[in-house]
Each structure stands twice: as C-alpha cells, then as structure tokens.
Amino acid sequence: MRQRRHLPIKRGSALRGASAVLVVLLFGGCTQSSDPGDAPAPSGSGGIELPPDVEDQVGTPQDQGVAGVTDDRILFGQSAAFSGPAQELGTNMRYGIRAAFAEVNERGGVHGRLLDLVTLDDAYEPEAAITNSQDLIYQNGVFALIGAVGTPTSRSATPVAKEAGVPYIAPFTGAGFLRDAVELGNVVNLRASYNQETEEMVKRLIEDLGITRISVLFQDDSFGRAGYNGVLAALDRRDMDLAAVGSYTRNTTAIKTAMLDIKLNNPEAVIIVGAYEPAAAMISWSKFINFNPVFINISFVGSNALAQKLGAYGVGVFVTQVVPFPTDDSVPVVAEYLAALETYAPRAVPGFVSLEGYLAGRLAIAVLERCGPDVSRQCFTEALQSQETEIDLNGFALRYGENDNQGSDSVFWTVLRADGRYHPIDSLAEAR
C-alpha cells in the first residue's frame, strides 16, 4: 500500500467551557430529573422522589456486599452532556434508558429489584467526565455506568471505571479503543464502530454514486480523529486519497475556515464527523454559498437535532445510523420503545438517540436477568465475555463473546427529505 499523503488541516478556534450538575432520577423506580425539560412521573408508576442523600433511600453499597445493589434496588450512573452543544444527545440517551428502566420497574423490576439512575452533566468535556465518574462510583456507589456520550469523555472516564471494576455499558460512541475487550474487559458496547460506519460511507459513495473525490470535516479531538482515521483507512483499502480535510474545535461552531478550505479543493462529497451544531453550520453555510457536495454525517451527530437546525438546508443530507428506524413498529423492540416512551417520557420525540438509550437499558436488564438474584459486577461482564452469547432484544440481536465486547455490527442509512423527516434507504442512488 502506498505512502499516505497527509493533507494540511485548517480549523478555527473558540473558548470552551464545562459545567456539571447532578440530576437524580427515579421514574417508575428512576428518580425524576430536576431538568425542567424532563417529563414528570406518570401517576401509578410507583415513582418516589429520592431525598438529597441517595444512599439513605437505596441503601449503602455494603448492605449486600455489592456496590449499588440492595435487597430491592440496583443503582446505575450516567455522566453525559445535559448542557452545551451536545446536550440533546445526553438528554435523549437518558430518556431512553429511563423509559426502559421504568418499563421493567412497572413489572416489579429484575429479580425483585427496581432499577434507579443517577445522572451528572459533563457538558461533553473530558475533565468533567472524570470527576463525574469518580463521584458516581465513590460517592453515589453505583453498580455500573451506562449511556455515556462521546469519545473524549469516554476516554477520560474508562480508566476510572476500569480501576474500580465498574461495568461501562453502552457508551454513545463507536471509538475503536472501546472495542479492545482484552484491555477494557469492563466495557460493554452496543453499537457498531466508527470504522464500520466510515467504511460503509466510502463504499456507498463509490459504488452507488460513482464519487471518488471525498473530503472530511472532523471535530479535533479523539472522536473526530477516530472517524477521520476510519475514512483514511477505507480510502487506503481502495488505493485512494482524500480530496480535502478540515477540522473544528469541540463545543464550538467555528467551521468557516475549514469549510472554505474544503470548498477550494472541489470535493464531490463531505463526510462530517461531528456534533449537530457544527455539522448544521457546515452544511447550511455551504449551501448558502452554493457549495453543494453530497453531505454524510456519522451517527453521533444527533439526527433529530440536526434536522431541526438545518431546516430547509437539510434536504438530501445523509446520516448513517446504528440502530433501527425509530418509528418502524414492525420491529418488535421498536414498538415496545415507542410505547414506553409515550408512557414514561411523553415529552420526548422518538428518535435514533433515545432508541439507542432504550436499547442500552434493555441490554442492562437482559444481562441482570441472566445473572440471577445474586448479581455482581463480575457476573455482569463475564456473562457476555466468557463464551459466545446472543441477546435478542426482541428483533435487535446482539452477539458477544471472548475478546468481542461489541454487540451489533449493523449500519443503516437515512436521508432527510423535503418534508423535514428522515427516511430509510437501501442505496444512496435512490435518494439522488
């Protein structure tokens, strides 16, 4: 394979900030959030508001000898973005997880234990993710961490979880380092990897549309570089080079310099590895100045938020997805998700992110059920890694095994049409 020619990367800069706030949830067994955008607990759900001292309600971790587990409850923790440019991702992951937990709690829980969720806002900043993970593990005494949002935050938080022996379940990222089951035996991935998404992007651009001049705009951190490197690898396998490349700073929308630099190289397609606000800025500004390549976004973007930001500029924009279409009730687990969301989070709009959160919650429930009444962190991770294991979430199958901590390899295609909605497609050609 020939030597890769690395292109200069142009980007803007901006100040970054982070904030952290504790939200304790019990909704049908998950405490209600103090976030005013969250839906209230429905009557008859059995929801009880936790007092300020969480341990007074759920019991100390030592009660049963397993942190976060008491006779009647299991406590999970989530550090994610609930403020800042990525807040829609954290909010919707939480909607999905809490809906899954509330659903099982309504039936009496898992082996008689209700599932609780404590959340902390890391604003999509790695430093806050470290502090939050430490607080969730050592102050709140959670059994496991679930539904983290982002690659840089997960890269910071996973060493904390690994040292404590805490399961790290279904992070909202396809980063490759999280797929190292030998190094990170406590990590349980739900979704396909970014390498799988970017391979599918390059393959479809070439085979469906005959496009060869492909460029990338990426977020300049571990998330963006993971996607960028995935595109490079996919092109290398075909003996091709990038037409152009640009980057922007996390938690900003400073994309103009990168956009203009990419435009100068006249690419036929732009793959965007970023969050919804900068992605929307890139696409909107490009179309405003009559720069109209094919735009493809990676699943992390947050599809609903991207569509809202783009408005009329969104027509023809592609997004790869790693979960089924969120309104396709012909898939049994999607029908269950829609019913749970309507019952336990009526303000939430069905979407890919909250569906992924719901599937994350269902995955946690399925593994707890396999562990039996004597649940432990070791049982949780070993149940998926000691042998070839299939977990069928009623129409969405996950497969794990020794040295394989990723359940799904599926990548799906969607496109925004003039009605402002996403539509599933099998080929890029059918949408052009």
Secondary structure, 3 states (H helix, E strand, C coil): CCCCCCCCCECCCCCCCCCCCEEEEECCCCECCCCCCCCCCCCCCCCCCCCCCHHHHHCCHHHCCCCCECCCEEEEEEEECCCCCCHHHHHHHHHHHHHHHHHHHHCCCECCEEEEEEEEECCCCHHHHHHHHHHHHHHCCCCEEECCECHHHHHHHHHHHHHHCCCEECCECCCHHHHCCCCCCCEEECCCCHHHHHHHHHHHHHHHHCCCCEEEEEECCHHHHHHHHHHHHHHHCCCCCCCEEEEECCCCCCCHHHHHHHHHCCCCEEEEECCHHHHHHHHHHHHHCCCCCEEEECHHHCHHHHHHHHHHHHCCCEEEECCCCCCCCCCHHHHHHHHHHHHHCCCCCCCHHHHHHHHHHHHHHHHHHHHCCCCCHHHHHHHHHCCCEEEECCCCEEEEECCECECCCCCEEEEECCCCCEEEECCHHHHC
